[in-house]
Amino acid sequence: MRAAALTSFGPPDVLRTMEVPEPQAGPGQVRVRVRAAGVQPFDCRVRAGGFPPGRTFDMPVIPGNEFAGVVDQLGDGVDGVTTGTAVVGFSTLGSYAEHVVVGADQIAPKPDGMPWEVAGAFSGSAQGAHMAVEQMGIRPGDTVLVNGAAGALGTMAVQLARLRGAGTVIGTARPENHDHLRSLDVVPVTYGPGLADRIRAVAPGGVDAALGWEADGLRATLEVTADPDRVVSMVFSDEVAQLGIREWAGVRSTARLTEMLAFHEAGELQVHVRQAYPLDRAADAHRDVGSGHGRGKVVLVVAS
Ligand SMILES: NC(=O)c1ccc[n+]([C@@H]2O[C@H](COP(=O)([O-])OP(=O)(O)OC[C@H]3O[C@@H](n4cnc5c(N)ncnc54)[C@H](OP(=O)(O)O)[C@@H]3O)[C@@H](O)[C@H]2O)c1
């Protein structure tokens, strides 16, 4: 089968389309013929090497931790799933390929009206946002701050915060993305030096709960938040650890994914796909995500 894979770690160009053996579903697993696969910062770290720390990899490595496609093979002992079912799923690796094999508990039915590109780019960020918002302990009426709110995770987190009853939702972004945030009913604030003052200008009482990953933004966030335990970081560097805030935690699950899919199906959770690339442009997709800027999701179209 065709896959976008790497035989050595390095910059985006190490990611090339190549022929690799087709995987087979083992006991408790399903094989999915992939239609679309999201591209996440996690994948870029895998490609660059040394991530996750301590993990060993067999080459070639096929990145990709979220996908959508059609089940085409069942392993022994799999009940309740039939071949031909359109699904949204998650893995750690392996999604930038014509087929991916995952546990039967790593998929959920794709809603009929959900476009493939959206479905492929959904499960990682949607579940990441779900876990983050859970950790923030949002209560009705809370004022919530999401740093980097225009990105893949941020756009889902701001909407989910609202669905959990938040009152005011504030999001940081470059000025180019402020209109996008307003369209999501988010009060936009530009990140960078002076951030705490700009937040106070729109939330004189401070914020109740917050999400971020970049240390300067989190430091500013702590200036306007009473309870550091309700400030959650999606990335836990040594620098962030010193801030004494809450580490993002949780595990992906079909239940989490199904809840997020239901929000999407009900029209309560928008997903913005900013760019779809064909599989053989996976390196360009990595350059795009690796820029660290942009609205919403990047996706690889594997098959049509
Ligand atoms: N997606 C997940 O499921 C997941 C799970 C765990 C951890 N994470 C981590 O969470 C972080 C965000 O992930 P993502 O998928 O949302 O990435 P993304 O789509 O690349 O979005 C990153 C966002 O960060 C903003 N940004 C850039 N520089 C910033 C700064 N100095 N201060 C504040 N915001 C800044 C950008 O906004 P502008 O475009 O407006 O500049 C961009 O929208 C990554 O570090 C990722 O590894 C993600």
The ligand as an SDF file (V2000), in Angstrom:
LIG
                    3D

 48 52  0  0  0  0  0  0  0  0999 V2000
   -4.3830   18.8010   18.9910 N   0  0  0  0  0  0  0  0  0  0  0  0
   -4.2820   17.9840   20.0430 C   0  0  0  0  0  0  0  0  0  0  0  0
   -5.0350   17.0270   20.1970 O   0  0  0  0  0  0  0  0  0  0  0  0
   -3.2240   18.2050   21.0860 C   0  0  0  0  0  0  0  0  0  0  0  0
   -3.1410   17.3060   22.1280 C   0  0  0  0  0  0  0  0  0  0  0  0
   -2.1480   17.5200   23.0990 C   0  0  0  0  0  0  0  0  0  0  0  0
   -1.3080   18.5940   22.9940 C   0  0  0  0  0  0  0  0  0  0  0  0
   -1.4380   19.4520   21.9530 N   0  0  0  0  0  0  0  0  0  0  0  0
   -0.5240   20.5820   21.8660 C   0  0  0  0  0  0  0  0  0  0  0  0
   -1.2730   21.7710   21.9160 O   0  0  0  0  0  0  0  0  0  0  0  0
   -0.6020   22.7730   21.1270 C   0  0  0  0  0  0  0  0  0  0  0  0
   -1.5830   23.3330   20.1060 C   0  0  0  0  0  0  0  0  0  0  0  0
   -1.9760   22.2900   19.2320 O   0  0  0  0  0  0  0  0  0  0  0  0
   -2.8050   22.6160   17.9320 P   0  0  0  0  0  0  0  0  0  0  0  0
   -3.0660   21.2990   17.2990 O   0  0  0  0  0  0  0  0  0  0  0  0
   -3.9370   23.5090   18.2290 O   0  0  0  0  0  0  0  0  0  0  0  0
   -1.7180   23.4470   17.0730 O   0  0  0  0  0  0  0  0  0  0  0  0
   -1.9810   24.4650   15.8650 P   0  0  0  0  0  0  0  0  0  0  0  0
   -3.1740   24.0820   15.1100 O   0  0  0  0  0  0  0  0  0  0  0  0
   -0.6800   24.6030   15.1640 O   0  0  0  0  0  0  0  0  0  0  0  0
   -2.3430   25.8500   16.5570 O   0  0  0  0  0  0  0  0  0  0  0  0
   -1.3960   26.5690   17.2570 C   0  0  0  0  0  0  0  0  0  0  0  0
   -1.9810   27.9570   17.5170 C   0  0  0  0  0  0  0  0  0  0  0  0
   -1.0720   28.5960   18.4090 O   0  0  0  0  0  0  0  0  0  0  0  0
   -1.1390   29.9650   18.1290 C   0  0  0  0  0  0  0  0  0  0  0  0
    0.1200   30.5810   18.5360 N   0  0  0  0  0  0  0  0  0  0  0  0
    1.2930   30.6320   17.8630 C   0  0  0  0  0  0  0  0  0  0  0  0
    2.2070   31.2970   18.6000 N   0  0  0  0  0  0  0  0  0  0  0  0
    1.5800   31.6510   19.7590 C   0  0  0  0  0  0  0  0  0  0  0  0
    1.9870   32.3720   20.9200 C   0  0  0  0  0  0  0  0  0  0  0  0
    3.2230   32.8340   21.0490 N   0  0  0  0  0  0  0  0  0  0  0  0
    1.0740   32.5600   21.9080 N   0  0  0  0  0  0  0  0  0  0  0  0
   -0.1790   32.0670   21.7880 C   0  0  0  0  0  0  0  0  0  0  0  0
   -0.6280   31.4000   20.7150 N   0  0  0  0  0  0  0  0  0  0  0  0
    0.2520   31.1980   19.7170 C   0  0  0  0  0  0  0  0  0  0  0  0
   -1.4070   30.1010   16.6590 C   0  0  0  0  0  0  0  0  0  0  0  0
   -2.2700   31.2070   16.5180 O   0  0  0  0  0  0  0  0  0  0  0  0
   -2.1310   32.2810   15.3150 P   0  0  0  0  0  0  0  0  0  0  0  0
   -2.3260   31.5050   14.0520 O   0  0  0  0  0  0  0  0  0  0  0  0
   -3.2400   33.2260   15.6120 O   0  0  0  0  0  0  0  0  0  0  0  0
   -0.7500   32.8480   15.4210 O   0  0  0  0  0  0  0  0  0  0  0  0
   -2.0920   28.8080   16.2790 C   0  0  0  0  0  0  0  0  0  0  0  0
   -3.4360   29.0190   15.9550 O   0  0  0  0  0  0  0  0  0  0  0  0
    0.5890   22.0910   20.4660 C   0  0  0  0  0  0  0  0  0  0  0  0
    1.7460   22.3690   21.2120 O   0  0  0  0  0  0  0  0  0  0  0  0
    0.2260   20.6340   20.5540 C   0  0  0  0  0  0  0  0  0  0  0  0
    1.3550   19.7930   20.5510 O   0  0  0  0  0  0  0  0  0  0  0  0
   -2.3790   19.2890   21.0020 C   0  0  0  0  0  0  0  0  0  0  0  0
  1  2  1  0
  2  3  2  0
  2  4  1  0
  4  5  1  0
  4 48  2  0
  5  6  2  0
  6  7  1  0
  7  8  2  0
  8  9  1  0
  8 48  1  0
  9 10  1  0
  9 46  1  0
 10 11  1  0
 11 12  1  0
 11 44  1  0
 12 13  1  0
 13 14  1  0
 14 15  2  0
 14 16  1  0
 14 17  1  0
 17 18  1  0
 18 19  2  0
 18 20  1  0
 18 21  1  0
 21 22  1  0
 22 23  1  0
 23 24  1  0
 23 42  1  0
 24 25  1  0
 25 26  1  0
 25 36  1  0
 26 27  1  0
 26 35  1  0
 27 28  2  0
 28 29  1  0
 29 30  1  0
 29 35  2  0
 30 31  1  0
 30 32  2  0
 32 33  1  0
 33 34  2  0
 34 35  1  0
 36 37  1  0
 36 42  1  0
 37 38  1  0
 38 39  2  0
 38 40  1  0
 38 41  1  0
 42 43  1  0
 44 45  1  0
 44 46  1  0
 46 47  1  0
M  CHG  2   8   1  16  -1
M  END
$$$$
